[in-house]
């Protein structure tokens, strides 16, 4: 990922927050000279990504043990030159795009055992249901045992030991303060509050 120094995201807490807040990753694997791309919700637990794919998804047949990259993208926005207060003075501005992205690299390992599948589904369910529904969260035991057995039979668990992290936050850091503040205010005005939060107060 092309990352000029002034756009490099080095805050580990912010990197993990982006992954947690935008967990639907694009998983990319190079197989026999072609790119295989899947979109998979995952959890980053300590130094590992965990998730599962459908048994009918050939990814577990063709990519087990292979290097993969999981790409996460936070809220983003087109940036108009008209938003810069300095535009009227110099007119030396062009459109751009603000965004944050995280690439996590590692080896993709699949596990067909019932124990692994139960563990992954349990962790994903506890995390996402808990965040959404709190005490009313759906639990695996809410479904009939034979139904859950059938669902588990049709998935494959995976894990990725994260070997390398690339992260970029392009958030107008190269603009002077009044232009930066104006862009942040526009993000709030457009309802892109997470993007505005990530810009913060530069003063």
C-alpha positions in Angstrom: 0.0 0.0 0.0 1.4 3.4 -1.0 1.8 5.3 2.3 3.6 8.6 2.4 5.0 9.2 5.9 2.5 11.9 6.8 -0.4 9.5 6.1 1.0 6.5 7.9 -1.2 5.3 10.7 1.0 4.2 13.6 -1.4 4.2 16.6 -2.0 0.5 17.4 -5.2 1.3 19.3 -6.6 3.2 16.3 -5.6 0.5 13.9 -7.4 -2.1 16.0 -10.4 0.2 16.4 -10.7 0.5 12.6 -10.7 -3.3 12.2 -13.2 -3.7 15.0 -15.5 -1.0 13.7 -15.4 -2.2 10.0 -15.0 -6.0 10.4 -16.1 -7.0 6.9 -12.8 -7.6 5.3 -11.8 -8.1 1.7 -9.7 -11.3 1.7 -7.2 -11.5 -1.2 -5.2 -14.6 -2.1 -3.0 -15.1 -5.2 -3.7 -18.6 -6.6 -1.9 -19.8 -9.7 -1.4 -16.3 -11.0 -4.9 -15.1 -10.3 -6.4 -13.2 -7.4 -9.2 -14.8 -5.4 -11.2 -12.2 -3.5 -13.8 -12.9 -0.8 -15.6 -10.6 1.6 -15.6 -12.0 5.1 -16.5 -10.7 8.6 -13.7 -11.4 11.0 -12.5 -10.7 14.5 -8.9 -9.7 15.4 -8.2 -11.5 18.7 -4.7 -10.7 20.1 -2.5 -11.6 17.1 -4.9 -13.7 15.1 -7.9 -13.1 12.8 -10.7 -15.7 13.1 -13.7 -16.3 10.9 -15.4 -18.9 8.7 -16.5 -19.5 5.1 -19.1 -21.7 3.5 -18.2 -25.3 2.8 -19.2 -24.6 -0.8 -16.6 -21.8 -1.0 -13.6 -23.2 -2.8 -11.3 -20.9 -0.8 -10.6 -23.6 1.8 -9.7 -26.1 -0.9 -7.4 -23.9 -2.9 -5.8 -21.5 -0.4 -5.2 -23.5 2.8 -1.8 -22.6 4.2 -1.3 -19.7 1.7 -0.5 -16.1 2.3 -3.4 -13.8 2.3 -4.2 -10.1 2.9 -7.3 -8.9 4.7 -8.3 -5.3 3.8 -10.4 -3.1 6.0 -11.7 0.3 5.0 -13.2 2.8 7.4 -15.6 5.6 6.5 -14.3 7.7 3.6 -15.3 10.8 1.6 -14.6 12.8 -1.5 -13.0 16.2 -0.6 -13.9 19.2 -2.7 -11.5 22.1 -3.2 -14.5 24.4 -2.6 -14.3 23.5 1.1 -10.8 25.1 1.6 -10.9 28.7 2.9 -7.5 29.2 1.2 -9.0 28.4 -2.2 -10.1 32.0 -2.7 -6.5 33.2 -2.1 -4.5 30.8 -4.3 -6.8 28.6 -6.3 -4.0 26.0 -6.1 -6.2 23.1 -5.0 -7.6 20.0 -6.5 -10.1 17.3 -5.4 -8.9 14.4 -3.3 -10.3 11.6 -1.1 -10.0 11.1 2.6 -10.0 7.5 4.0 -8.4 5.1 6.4 -7.4 1.6 5.5 -5.7 -1.4 7.2 -4.1 -4.3 5.5 -3.4 -7.4 7.7 -1.1 -10.0 6.1 -0.7 -13.6 7.3 -1.1 -17.3 6.5 -4.6 -18.6 6.0 -5.2 -21.8 7.9 -8.5 -23.7 7.7 -9.9 -26.1 10.3 -12.7 -28.5 9.6 -13.1 -29.8 13.2 -16.4 -29.3 15.0 -14.4 -27.9 18.0 -12.8 -25.2 15.9 -16.1 -24.3 14.2 -18.0 -24.1 17.4 -15.3 -21.8 18.9 -15.3 -19.4 15.9 -19.0 -19.2 15.6 -19.3 -18.8 19.4 -16.8 -15.9 19.5 -18.3 -14.1 16.5 -21.8 -14.5 17.8 -20.9 -13.3 21.3 -19.0 -10.3 19.9 -21.5 -9.1 17.3 -24.7 -10.0 19.0 -23.5 -8.6 22.4 -22.6 -5.3 20.7 -25.9 -5.1 19.0 -28.4 -6.6 21.4 -26.8 -6.6 24.8 -28.7 -8.8 27.3 -31.1 -9.8 24.5 -28.3 -11.2 22.3 -29.1 -14.3 20.3 -27.2 -17.4 21.4 -26.4 -20.6 19.6 -28.5 -22.5 22.0 -31.5 -20.5 21.0 -31.7 -22.6 17.8 -32.6 -26.3 17.7 -29.5 -28.6 18.1 -30.1 -30.5 14.8 -30.4 -27.2 12.9 -27.2 -25.8 14.4 -25.4 -29.1 13.6 -26.5 -28.8 10.0 -25.3 -25.2 9.8 -21.9 -26.1 11.4 -21.5 -29.0 8.9 -21.7 -26.4 6.1 -18.9 -24.1 7.2 -15.2 -24.2 7.6 -13.3 -22.3 10.3 -10.1 -20.4 9.7 -7.5 -18.4 11.5 -4.7 -16.1 10.4 -1.6 -15.4 12.4 -1.1 -11.7 11.6 2.5 -11.3 10.4 2.4 -7.8 9.0 0.3 -4.7 9.5 0.0 -1.8 7.0 -2.2 1.1 7.9 -2.9 4.5 6.4 -5.1 7.4 7.5 -5.3 10.0 4.8 -7.1 12.8 6.6 -6.0 16.1 5.2 -2.9 16.1 7.4 -1.0 17.9 4.5 -3.4 20.8 4.6 -2.9 24.0 6.7 -5.0 24.2 9.9 -7.9 26.3 8.6 -8.4 24.0 5.5 -8.1 21.0 7.8 -10.7 22.3 10.2 -13.1 23.2 7.3 -12.9 19.7 6.0 -13.6 18.2 9.4 -16.6 20.5 9.8 -17.9 19.3 6.4 -17.6 15.7 7.5 -19.8 16.4 10.5 -22.2 18.3 8.3 -22.5 15.3 5.9 -23.1 12.9 8.8 -19.7 11.3 8.5 -19.0 11.6 12.2 -16.5 8.7 12.4 -14.4 10.3 9.8 -14.6 13.6 11.5 -13.7 12.0 14.9 -10.6 10.4 13.3 -9.6 13.9 12.1 -10.0 15.3 15.6 -8.7 18.7 16.6 -5.3 19.4 15.2 -4.8 22.8 17.1 
